[in-house]
Amino acid sequence: KESAASRGRRSLAAPTMTRSAACPLLFAAAFGLLASSADAFAPSNAPLAGFGAKQGLSLRPPLAGKAGRVGRARMPARMQVDLSGEEVRPEIKEQGAKSHTTDVVVIGAGLGGLCTGALLAQYGYKVTVCESHYHVGGCAHGFEIKSRKTGGIFKFDAGPSLWAGMGKPSTNPLRQVMDAVGAEVEWVDYDGWGVYFPDGYFRFNVGPADAPGGFEEVLEKFGEPGGGLPEWRKVQELIRPLVLACTTFPPMALRADPGAISTLWNYLPEFLSFGPVAAKINGPFSAVMDDANIKKDTFLRRWLDYLSFALSGLLADGTICAAVSYTLGDLHREGSILDYPIGGSAAVCEALAASIERNGGRVMLQTHVEGISVEGGKASGVTVRGGSEIKAEHAVVANAPVWALPKLLPSEYDGDIFGFPVTKNTEGLKRRLEETPQTESFMHLHLGIDGKDLSGLDIHYTVINEWECGIDGPGNMIVISIPTVLDPTLAPEGKHVVHAYTAGNEPYDLFKGLDRKSDEYKKLKEERAEVLWKAVERVIPDVRSRVEVELVGSPLTHERFLNRPQGTYGPALAAGKAMFPGPGLTGVPGLMCCGDSTFPGIGVPAVAASGITAANTLVPLDKHKELLATMKREGKMPDQCMV
């Protein structure tokens, strides 16, 4: 079923929810940087779901297709068809000599690295991005599979399922980067998603909660004493000033040095006007739930735990208040919409890569970095597989998981303290990096199916199987994405692509040590994917008889093809207990870091913000301020979009 193990590098990745919820984290970052130029905190974003034309509250799901047997369709042995498909690899263009000298080397073409590289190239630096894969995008890349059954090509998103704040200039960090560098993508909008949960079904419509079909109607149906309309309205009251404070600082103003005082100065008076409210942003969102007197085991509290888990991989007691407050404000504001990129997530990644090359940079695919060179007391370049060396005259930026850094760093390097030469040992640093706690992993099910007679589909659904084991219980929360509902070009005519995944709750230990080619592994993978099949059957009852392409990914898939240790979704740093480090987390001069192991944390807007911070910190203050002035003048950097 999973052709990755035997037919080249299959493209499966950790999904990430691309809500503009990173903006609160950006605000928090700005505050942290102003306070100490130190590292900031805040996890952000994971998978959610969404779609559709506004249609009022629906408490019964529309039936898609004909309800048939729910069990797996079996074919006679002589008619068995290989559904694994054949990957259609992109053509790798001539990339020139691998050994060369540039201004900045970026390790990894994930969205964090692409944002860093695109901004630095826009600022005028020569940039080289080194990527191990033959796709750009990291966890957000796309891939194509040719059906062995029909010959049709299905285009899949490896990761992100929900995008927001992307269709026009907004406070979304990724949108601000794309506007800054001229990376253009066509977007289509929608306004909600379907939710199956133990008590029934409803369609979550974005927009004001008190509008027809809004969330208050859901609460009237499923709410209860201690978790009903009064408590919900109290939450809205409590988060309003938090949301306004969250949107005070524009993402593009961030940098991790004293220059932040200058880029953020004009926004400080407004931020300070929020007074004690601002202090709550760094804490867990559960504090807001407690202040609103929401009782445990009520639908409302569980719903807010669900949103928190979707954002950070942690429940509300571990998710930063800023992220959830901003998300709620964004989902329920007047005119709220969600977005999807035509061409899928690959279109976004490729647009950023194209902007790097357009500005004279290089994006080198299938170029695996094996080590970071440190000479003269600073990071000076990288060594790639095969022995080639790329010299960096200005800096090296690592867009790599924190657990991968120890393998890249030298054991020691020559530096200085107050001008006196010393040899600096990195073994203690490496141990600290390796001990960073991890969230769980994922199971994935990518399907290419026949879409005959399917109608009334939303692009996304969330399935929660039970309350008793908790939202974060293994296999309990499943996200389903059917992007061909909005972009039919992703599949042959009359077909759909379906991506279902367990949202950061799959234990790696179940798969640890298994041989990926063994029958034991294949059997376990099939067993663990069954919960995904059953979730999809809630939406398309006869889906198993429609399949033309079938791919299953496990935590080992993540570990192997994304260089994610133990297939983890990212660091498990709970709000109020730990902080995400800033871009200088290694302490090695000339080495910056970005991605989901750094501030603001997990998720597409968050990693875009990390890329912004790393890039801006590497450029002179006057260049940074010039870019801010240009974006402001051209209407590409709006203020407080929630007001």
N, C-alpha and C positions, 0 to 999 in steps of 0.2 A: 504493500500500500504506500509506503513512503519510499519514493525513488531516490531520495537524497543519499541514502547510505550506499547505493550501488551505481548511480548514474550522475556523478558530478555534484556540484554544490547546489542543493535545493534551497530556495529562497524563502525561508520561514523566519519570522521575526517577532519580537515582543511587541504587541500592539500598544499604542499609546494614544490617549485621548487628547485631541488637540484643542481643548477649550482655551479661551483667552484667560482662563483662571490664573495663569502665571502672573498677570498684572499685579495682583495683590502682593505676590511674592517679590515682584520688582520693587514695589513700594517699600516692602520690608527690607529689601536689599539696600535700597538707597539709605534708609534710616541706619542700617547696620554699618554701611560704609562711612556715613557721616560721623557716626559715633566713634569709630575706631579704625577706619580703613581696613577692618578685619574681615574675616570670613562670615558669610551670612548663611542662612538656614533653610528653611521652607521647602518641603516637597510639593509637587504640583501634579497632577494629571496622569490618568491612566485610561482604560477603555470605558467608553459609554456607548450610547447609540442614539440614532435619531432619524426622523423623516416626516414628510407628507404635506399635503395641502390641509389647511385648517378645516376641521370638520366637526368641531364640537367634541364634547366628551364621549368617548366610546367605552362602554364597560364590557362589551363582548367583542372578541377579536373577529375580524373578517376572515372567512375561510378561504384559503388560497388553493385553487385546484380542487380536485375531487378527493374526498376522503376515502382512502382505501386501506389496505392492510398497513398497520403500523410496523410490523416486523420487517426484517431485512428481506428484500426481494432476492430469491435464489434462481439461478439459471442452470439448465442442464449442463453437465460437465463439458460436453463437446461445444457448448456455446459460450463458455466463460471468456470474458473480454478483459484484457489488461487495462485497468482504469488509472494506472499510475501516471500516464502521460509522459511526454518527452519535453524536456525543457528547451525553450527557444532562447539560446544565449545571444546577448547583444554582440555586435561586431566591435572589437576593440581597435580603435584607430591608432595610427602610429603616434607614439608618445615621446619619441626622441630618446636620447641617452639618459639612462637612469642616474648616472653620476653627474652631478652638476652643482652649481652654487646659486642660491636664491636668497631672498630676504627672510622669508618665513616658511618653515615646513610645518604643515598641519598633518598630524597622524590620525587618520580615520575620516571618511567622508560620510559620517552620520550627519544628521541635521545640525548638531552643535558645531561640528567641524566645518560644514559647508557654510554656515552663517558666519563663522569667524573668518574663513577664507574669502568669502564674497565681500565682506566689509573691508578687510585689509586690502584686497585688490582694488576696490573702489577708492580707497584712500591713496592708492598709488604705489603700493608695495608689490614686489614680485613674490608670488605665492605658489608653492607646490603642495598639493594635497595628495597624500599617499593612502591608498585604499586597498586592502587585501582582496576584497571581492571583485567580481567583474560587473557589479552594479554599484551605483552611488546610492546613498540614503541610509545605510546602516539598518537600524530597526524599522525605518520608514520606507525601505525600497520596495519596488514593485517587480513582478516577474511574470513570465509568460509560459504557459504549458499547452502543448499541442496534443489534442486527444488522440490516443491510439485507436479509439473506437470510430470516430467520425472524421478526424483530420482537422477539426476546428480548433482555433487558438483562443484560449481563455487568459485574460490578463487579471492577475491577482494583486491586491495590496498585501504586503507582508505584515504591516503593523497598523498604523492609525486608522480609526474607523469614524471618528467624529471630529470635524473641524468647525471652528466658529470664529467670527471676527475676521474672516479672510476675504470676503467678497468686496470690501471697500476699505479705505484707510481707517485704521482702528487702533486701539491700545494693545492689540495682540502683538507680542514681540516678533513673531515670525512675519507677520504682515508688514511690520515696520522695516525689517531687514529687506524684504523683497521690494518694498517701495524705494528704499535707499539705494539698492543696487540695480533696479530696473529689471527684476526677474518677474516676468508676466505669465500668469496662468489664468485660464477661464474657470469661473466658479458658478455652480448652480446652487440655489438655496432651497431650504425646506424648513419644517417647523415643529418636529416632534418625533417620538419613537414609541413603539409598542412595548408594553411591560406585562409579562406573565409572572405571577407570583403566587404564593400559597393560597391567598384569599380570592384569586380570580385574575382578571385582565383589565387593564385600562390603557388608553393612549395618553402619553404625557405630551401635552401641547405647550410649547414655549410661549412666552408672552405673559401679560399680567395675570396673576393667580386668580383674581376675581372676575376675569372676563368669561363669557360663555365658553364652556369646554375647558376652562382653566383648572389649575391644581386644586382650588377650593372645592370644586365639584367632586374631585377624587376624594378629598377629605370628608366631604359630606357622606360619601358612600362607605368609606373604609375607616374613617377616623373613629375615635372613642374617647371617653373621658380621660383627661390627662394627656391626650395626643390628638386633639381636634382643632377646630378653627381658632379658638382663643389662643392656644399655644402657638399655632402657626403664625398668627398675626403678631404675637409677641416676638417671635423670631425675626419677622420682617422689620419690626420696630428696632430691635437690637442691632441688626446688621446694617441698617441704612447708613449710619455714620461711619461704620467700618468700610463699607463699599466706597463711600466718597473718599475716605482717607487712602484706600487702596489705589485709587486712580489718580492720586495727586502727581506722582512722578512718572513721566513718560519712559518707557523701556529704553529708548535710544539714548537717554541721558546717563545711563549707568556706566560706571567705570570703577575699578578697584584700587584706586590710589587717591591721594589728597586732592587731585583734580576734580573729584566728584563734588567737592564743596562748591566749585564754580559752576559745574553743569547743572547742579540741582538747586542752586541758591535761589533762583526766582520762584521756585515752588515751595520753599521752606515755610514762608508765612502762612500759606493756606494749610499746609500739613500741620503746623503747630497749633492752628486754630481748633483742631480736633481734640487737643489736650489728652486727658486720660484714656480716651477711646483708643488711641493709637497703641497704647501699651498692651491691649488685648490681642492684637493681631498676631503676635508671635506664639501665643498659647494654643492649646487644642480647641477645636470647634465644639467639643463636648461641653465646654464651659458655657457656651451660649445656649446649648440645649438645656443645661441645668438651670441657667438663669430664667429660661422660658418655662420652667417647671414641666418639661416633657417627661412623662413617666416611661420607665423601662418597659420593653415588650409591647409598646404601642406601634401601630403602623407608621406614624410620623417619625418616631425615633429610629425605627428600622430604615425608613426611607432616607433619612439624613445620614445614617451609617453607610447605606449603599452609595450615596453620592460621594461621601468621603473616601470610601474604599476605591471607587472608580477613579478618583483623582490621584490618590497617593499609594494605593496598595495597603493602606492601613485604615482602621475604623476611625470614627470621629474623635476618639480619645488620643489618637496619634497623628491626626491630620491638622496641619496648621490652620488656624481660624481664618487667616487672610484668603486662602485658596477656596474654602467652602463658601465664605461670605460673598466673595466676588462672583463665584459661579452661580449662586442663588440669585444675586442681583442681576447678573447677565441673562440668566434663563427667564427671569420674570419681568424684565423691563419692557416698556412699550416699544414695539417694533423689533423685538428680538427675533433673530433668524439663525439657522445653522447653515453650514456650507459643505459642498463637496467639490473637489477639483476634477474637471474633465481630464481624463487620462489617468486618474487615480493618483495615489501618493507619489508614484514615480515621476509624474509631471512636475511636481513641486521640487523634488530633489534635482531633477535634470535641469530645471530652470535656474536654480542656484549654481549648479556646476557650470552651466553655460555662461553665467555672468562672470565667474572667475576667469574662464578662458577668454571671454570677450575683453577683459581688462588686462590681458597679457599673462595670466597665470596658467598653471598646469594642473590637471586632475589625472593622476596616474593610477589606473586600475590594475588589479592583480600585482600590487606592489606592497608586499608585507614587510612592515618595519620590525626589525629584530632587536634594535637597541638605540638608545639616545646617547649621543656623544656629548661629553662635557669637557671643554678645554678652556684654559684661562679663567677658570672659576665660573663659567656660565655654559648653558646649553648651546651647542655649536652646530648641531645637525643630527642626522640619523644614519644608521646602517640598515640596508634592506636585504631581504633574502637574496642570496646570490653574491653578496659581498660589496655591492655598489654603495657609495656614500653620497649623501646629499648634504651639502654644507648650508647652514643657515646663518647669515650675517647679522640678523636682527633678533630672531627668537624661534623657538620650537613650541608648538601648541599641541597638546595631547588630548584628542577626543577619544578617550579609551576608558573602559570601566576601571574603577579605582583598584580592583584586584589584579588588573593586567599591568599596572605601572611597575610593580617590583621587578618583573622580568625585563622591563625596558631600561631601568635605571642601573648605572654602574654601582658596584659595591662601595666605591669611594671616589672622591675627586678632589683636586687641589682647589682650595678657595682661600679666603682671607677673613680675618676678624679685626676690625678697626685698622686695616692696613697691614696686619701681620699675617704672613702666609701660614696656612694650616691645611691639614688633610682632613676632609670631612667624610665621615663614615655614614652610609645610608641604611645600614642593617636595621636600626631601630625604626626608621621611617617605613621601611618595607614591611616590618612586622605590624605596625599600626595600620597601614593600608590594607594588609591582608585580613586583619581582624574586623574590618568594617562589616556590620551585620547586613544580612541579605533578606530581601523579600523572597517569596516562593516563585515558581516558574509557571509555565503555561502548557496546555494541550491545545493543538490547532486542528481544525478540519477545514480544508480548502476543497470546494466542490465546483465542478462545472456541470450544470444540469440543463435538461430540456425545459423550456419555459412555457410549453403549450398549455393553454387554458388557465394559466396563473394570472390572477388579477387582484387588485386591492392590496398589493404588498406595500409595506413601508420599507425604507432602505435599511432600517435597523430595529432590532428587538433586544430586550434584556429578559433573560429567564432566571428567576430565583426559585430554586426547588423547594426549600424549606427554611423556616426561621430558626428551628431548634439548634442547628449546628453553627449558626452565625453566618453572616454574609460572607465572611472570609473562610468558611469551611471548604475543604477540598472538593472541587467540582460543583460547588453549590451555586455560584453565579456564572452564567454563560452569556456572552455577548454574540449576537448574530448580525452580520453585515451583508447586505445584498446590493452592492453599489450600482449594478446594472439597472436598478429601478430608476436611477437618475442619469446614468451614463451607459446607454446600451452599446457603445462602441467597445466596451471591455469584453464582449463575448460575441460569438457568431450570431447572426440574426435569429431571433426566437429563443435564445439561450440566456441563462443567468449565471453569474458567479456568486458563490455563497462562501462566506468565511465565518466560521463559528470558533470560539475559543473560550477556555476557562480563564477568568480574568485574574491572573497573578495568584492563583490559589492551588497550583499543582505541586505536590511535594517532589523534590528532586530525588530524595532518598529511595523512592520506589524504583527508580531506574539506575541508580548508582552502580557502576561496575558491570552493567550488562553489555554484552557484545551486540552491537547494532545489527549485525548480520544473523544473529541467532534466532531460532524459532521462539525462544522464551521472550525475547524483546518484542518480536512482532506480535505475539499473543498478548503481552501486557499492554502494548500500545493500542491494540484493537479493543481490549477491555476498557482502558481508560478513556478511549474516544467515544464509547457508547453513550455517555452522558451528553456528548455534543450532538450525536445523531438524534437522541430523544428530544433535545431542545429544538433542533431544526424541525422535527416532526410536529411540534406544537404550531409551527407556522405553515409548513408544507407537509401535510400528512403522508403523501405518497412520494416523498423526496428520494427514497432509496431506489425506486424504480425509474427515476429520471436521470440518474447519475451517468455522466460521460467522462468525467475526470474526478479522481478521488486522491487526495494527499493527506496524510496524517503526520503531524509534527509533535514531538515530545520535548521534555526538558533537555534531552541529549541533543536534539536538533538545534535548540538554542545555543547550547554550549559549544557545539562543533562549528556551526556556520556563522555565528555572530560573535565568537570569542567572549561569550558571557559565562563566566565561571558558574557552574552548577545551573546554568540556564536561567539565572536570576533576572527578575524584572528590574531590579535596581536596589540601592541601599535602603535599609529599613531604619530610618532615622526618625523617631517619634517626636512630634512637636512638644516643646517644653522640656524635653529630655536630652536632645542632641541637636546639632546644627550641621547643615550641609556646608562644607568648606568652600572657600573662594577659589579663584583661578590660580593663586599661588600656593596651593596646598602642599606641594613637595618642598618648598623652600629653596629649590635650586634656581639661582638667578638665570633669567632668560628662558625659563620653562614655565609656560602657562598651561592650565587645564580647562577643559570645557566638557559639556555633556551632562548626563544625568547623575554623575557622581559628585558634581559640584553644585553650588548655589545656582538657581533656586531648587533643583532637584529633578524628579521624574516627570516626563511628559514633553510633548513637542513645544508648547510655548515656553516651558521652563528651560529646555536645552537651547532653544533659540536665544533666550535671555542670557544664558551662560556664554553663548557665542558672542553676543553683543558686548558683554562685560569684558571678555578676554580681548577682543579686537580693540575696543576703545582704550583699554588700559595700555596697549602697545603703541598708540599713536600720540603725537603731541597734542596738548590741550587745545591749541588754536585750530588744528584740523578737525578735531571732534566738534568744537563749538560752531565751526563753519558748516559742517554737515547738519547739525541741529537747526541752525538758522535757515538753511536751504529747505529742509523738510517742513519746517514750520511755515515758511513763506509759501510753499507749494501745496499746503493743506494735507500733508502726509503724516502729520503727528498731532492728532486731535487730543484735546484735553477732556478728562472726565466724561467719557462717552455714556456713562450711566445716569448723568444728571438730567 
